[in-house]
Amino acid sequence: MNLRHPDPGELDAVLALLQANDIADAGVTDWIRDDLRRHWDELDLEQNAWVVELDGQLAGYLDVENRGTGRVIADGYVHPDARGRGVGSELVRLSERHALELAPDGPLRLHIGTLSTADAFFLARGYGRVRSFLRMVIDLDAAPELTSPPEVELRTMRSPEEDHAVYEVLEEAFADDWEHRPRPFEEYAKRTFHDPDFDAFLCPVAVAEGAIVGASLNWWKRNGDWGWIGTLGVRRKGRGRGIGEALVRWSFAEFLRRGERRVALGVDALNETGALRLYERLGMRRFWEAAVWEKELRAA
């Protein structure tokens, strides 16, 4: 078993490994080349990513990220042809060792996500299942009926003048979400509004009494070969009025108008705002479910 950092020129080979892993676990994959390229652009491959070789072939892949506040996340994949040969165990050991290096002080938890039903594997290594996340997808046959709650205007976001207002709406909307980490506007804007692929004309906002109360940041191709509803949120005072549903319908209609029939989004399976019920009611189906496993590496 040879463990080393990946070379940027191996992007397509690693992509094939990721896709094969997902198909073996869930029967589907949403990995596309542009997504992996974007991910690697933000990743220090020489410090935080590894590949495993067996018999001269790529057998595994891992990257690790320090999310701050005592939390490190690891994303690992094993090629189905290499399973049962210790690759997964080595990736977990490496994840734990590197997490301790990335966060040398204070309490520390490691999170690992997987599409597989690998309960026995993780339980035997001291992990507990703490969360599940769903990828939801819809194939649009026709434009949805657009709705607008009373005294609420739905329109396209105006950027950059509304960047900060949208940021405040979405930070408030997700403030109580599991493991939410507040980010300063400058960091949020760099990763979102300043992204070369950001298109404000694809992003609707809901306005009530002259202020933005809801927004959906959408992307043309992101996290799969489809239209992507990336971040959808409504201020607490605006909830229960149908604003979230109106934003989703607007998004569906705009993607379809541009020629994209398949639309996807991600949601916490335990979301307390009723988001999952809304998406299912609008016709979205579950594409895959990922379990998040946690291990406390260093106690408080």
C-alpha positions in Angstrom: 0.0 0.0 0.0 1.5 3.3 -1.1 0.2 6.5 0.5 1.1 9.8 -1.2 -0.3 13.2 -2.0 -2.2 13.5 -5.3 -0.8 15.2 -8.3 -3.0 17.9 -10.0 -2.7 15.9 -13.2 -4.5 13.0 -11.6 -7.8 14.9 -11.4 -9.5 12.6 -13.9 -8.2 9.4 -12.4 -9.3 10.5 -8.9 -12.7 11.6 -10.3 -13.2 8.1 -11.7 -12.4 6.6 -8.3 -14.9 8.9 -6.5 -17.6 8.1 -9.0 -16.9 4.3 -8.8 -17.1 4.5 -5.0 -20.5 6.3 -5.0 -22.0 4.0 -7.6 -20.9 1.0 -5.5 -22.5 2.5 -2.4 -25.6 4.3 -3.6 -26.1 3.3 -7.3 -25.6 6.9 -8.4 -23.0 9.6 -8.3 -23.1 13.4 -8.5 -19.4 14.0 -8.9 -18.5 15.9 -12.1 -15.1 17.2 -13.2 -15.8 20.9 -12.6 -16.8 20.2 -9.0 -13.6 18.3 -8.2 -11.5 20.9 -10.0 -13.1 23.7 -7.9 -12.6 21.6 -4.7 -8.9 21.1 -5.5 -8.5 24.8 -6.3 -9.4 25.5 -2.6 -7.5 22.6 -1.2 -3.8 22.3 -0.3 -3.1 19.0 -2.1 0.4 18.7 -0.6 -0.9 19.0 2.9 -4.5 17.9 3.2 -5.1 15.3 0.5 -3.9 11.8 -0.2 -4.3 8.9 -2.6 -3.7 5.2 -1.8 -2.1 3.0 -4.5 -2.4 -0.8 -4.5 -0.6 -2.8 -7.2 0.1 0.4 -9.1 -3.6 1.4 -9.2 -5.5 4.2 -7.4 -7.4 2.4 -4.6 -8.4 5.2 -2.2 -8.6 9.0 -1.8 -8.9 11.3 1.2 -9.0 15.0 2.0 -9.2 16.6 5.4 -10.3 20.1 6.4 -10.2 22.0 9.7 -13.6 23.7 10.1 -12.6 25.5 13.3 -14.4 25.5 16.6 -12.9 22.0 17.4 -14.3 20.3 14.3 -12.4 18.6 11.5 -14.1 16.9 8.6 -12.7 14.0 6.4 -13.9 12.9 3.0 -12.7 9.4 2.0 -13.3 7.0 -0.9 -12.3 3.5 -1.6 -12.5 2.0 -5.1 -14.9 -1.0 -5.1 -12.2 -3.3 -6.6 -9.9 -2.6 -3.6 -12.4 -3.1 -0.8 -11.5 -5.6 1.9 -7.8 -4.9 1.7 -7.5 -2.4 4.5 -7.7 0.8 2.5 -10.7 2.2 4.4 -9.0 1.4 7.8 -5.9 3.2 6.6 -7.9 6.3 5.5 -9.6 6.5 8.9 -6.3 6.2 10.8 -4.8 8.9 8.6 -7.9 11.1 9.1 -7.5 10.9 12.9 -3.8 11.5 12.8 -4.0 14.5 10.5 -7.0 16.0 12.4 -4.8 16.1 15.5 -2.1 17.9 13.6 -4.5 20.4 12.1 -6.0 21.2 15.5 -3.3 20.6 18.1 -5.1 22.3 21.0 -8.5 22.1 22.7 -11.4 19.8 22.3 -11.6 18.1 18.9 -14.2 16.1 17.0 -13.7 14.3 13.7 -16.6 14.0 11.2 -16.5 11.5 8.4 -19.4 11.3 5.8 -20.3 8.2 3.9 -23.0 7.0 1.5 -22.6 3.4 2.5 -24.3 1.5 5.3 -21.0 1.0 7.1 -22.3 1.0 10.6 -20.2 -1.9 11.9 -17.1 -0.5 10.4 -17.4 2.9 12.2 -18.9 1.6 15.4 -16.0 -0.8 15.8 -13.6 2.2 15.6 -15.4 4.3 18.2 -17.6 6.5 16.0 -21.3 7.3 16.4 -23.7 8.3 13.8 -24.8 11.9 14.5 -26.5 13.2 11.3 -27.9 12.4 7.9 -28.0 14.7 4.8 -30.0 14.2 1.7 -29.4 15.1 -1.9 -32.9 15.9 -3.4 -33.5 16.0 -7.2 -36.4 16.9 -9.5 -36.8 16.4 -13.2 -39.1 19.2 -14.5 -41.6 18.4 -17.1 -43.2 21.8 -17.2 -42.8 25.2 -15.6 -44.2 25.2 -12.0 -47.0 27.5 -11.1 -45.4 30.6 -9.5 -46.7 31.8 -6.2 -46.2 35.1 -4.3 -47.4 35.4 -0.7 -49.5 38.4 0.2 -47.5 41.6 0.5 -44.3 39.9 -0.6 -42.5 40.7 -3.9 -40.3 38.1 -5.6 -37.6 39.4 -7.9 -34.0 38.8 -9.0 -31.3 39.7 -6.5 -29.4 43.0 -7.2 -25.7 42.5 -6.8 -23.5 44.0 -5.4 -25.7 46.5 -3.6 -27.8 43.7 -2.0 -24.9 41.4 -1.2 -24.7 42.3 2.5 -28.5 42.2 3.0 -28.7 38.7 1.5 -25.8 37.6 3.7 -27.6 38.8 6.8 -30.8 37.0 5.8 -29.0 33.7 5.2 -26.8 33.9 8.3 -29.9 34.4 10.4 -31.8 31.7 8.6 -29.1 29.1 9.3 -28.0 30.4 12.8 -29.7 27.5 14.6 -28.6 24.8 12.1 -26.4 21.9 13.2 -22.8 22.8 13.3 -23.4 26.3 11.7 -20.3 28.4 11.9 -20.9 32.2 11.6 -18.7 33.8 9.0 -17.7 37.4 8.6 -19.2 39.1 5.5 -15.8 39.4 3.8 -15.2 35.6 4.0 -18.8 34.8 2.9 -18.6 37.3 0.0 -15.3 35.9 -1.3 -16.7 32.3 -1.4 -20.1 33.3 -2.8 -20.7 36.7 -4.4 -17.1 37.0 -5.7 -17.0 33.5 -7.2 -16.5 33.8 -11.0 -19.5 31.5 -11.5 -21.9 33.5 -9.3 -24.9 34.8 -11.3 -27.2 37.1 -9.4 -29.8 36.9 -12.2 -30.3 33.2 -11.2 -30.9 34.1 -7.5 -34.4 35.2 -6.3 -35.1 37.3 -3.2 -38.3 37.9 -1.3 -39.0 41.5 -0.3 -41.6 42.5 2.4 -42.0 46.0 3.8 -39.0 47.2 1.8 -36.6 44.7 3.2 -35.3 41.3 2.0 -36.7 38.5 4.1 -35.8 35.5 2.1 -33.3 34.5 -0.6 -32.0 31.6 -2.7 -28.4 31.5 -4.0 -28.5 29.3 -7.0 -25.8 28.0 -9.3 -25.9 26.8 -12.9 -23.8 23.7 -12.5 -22.7 22.9 -9.0 -22.4 19.6 -7.0 -23.6 17.7 -10.0 -24.7 18.1 -13.6 -27.8 20.1 -12.9 -29.1 23.4 -11.6 -28.2 23.8 -8.0 -30.3 25.5 -5.3 -27.3 26.2 -3.1 -28.5 28.2 -0.1 -32.2 28.9 0.6 -33.3 30.7 3.7 -36.0 32.9 5.2 -35.8 35.2 8.2 -37.5 33.9 11.3 -40.2 36.6 11.2 -41.0 35.7 7.6 -41.5 32.0 8.1 -44.9 30.3 7.7 -46.0 32.6 4.9 -45.1 30.4 1.9 -41.9 32.4 1.1 -39.7 29.4 1.0 -42.0 27.6 -1.4 -42.3 30.7 -3.6 -38.5 30.9 -3.8 -38.1 27.2 -4.8 -40.8 27.5 -7.5 -39.1 30.7 -8.9 -35.8 28.8 -9.0 -37.4 25.8 -10.8 -39.0 28.1 -13.3 -35.8 30.0 -14.0 -33.6 26.9 -14.5 -36.2 25.5 -16.8 -36.4 28.8 -18.8 -32.6 28.5 -19.3 -32.9 24.9 -20.5 -32.1 23.0 -17.4 -34.7 20.4 -16.5 -32.9 18.7 -13.6 -32.6 20.7 -10.3 -31.0 19.5 -7.1 -30.3 20.7 -3.5 -29.0 19.4 -0.2 -30.9 19.3 3.1 -30.4 18.1 6.6 -32.7 15.1 7.2 -33.4 16.5 10.7 -34.1 20.1 9.5 -36.6 21.6 11.9 -38.1 24.2 9.6 -40.0 21.7 7.5 -37.8 22.1 4.5 -37.7 18.3 3.7 -41.5 18.1 3.7 -41.6 21.1 1.4 -39.2 19.7 -1.1 -41.0 16.4 -1.2 -44.4 18.1 -1.6 -43.0 20.0 -4.6 -42.0 16.7 -6.3 -38.4 16.3 -5.3 -37.0 12.8 -4.7 -34.1 11.5 -2.7 -31.1 11.0 -4.8 -28.8 9.8 -2.0 -28.5 9.9 1.8 -25.1 10.5 3.5 -24.4 9.6 7.1 -22.1 11.7 9.3 -20.0 9.8 11.8 -18.4 11.5 14.7 -15.5 10.6 17.0 -14.2 12.6 19.9 -10.4 12.7 19.4 -9.8 15.1 22.3 -12.2 15.8 25.2 -13.1 19.3 26.4 
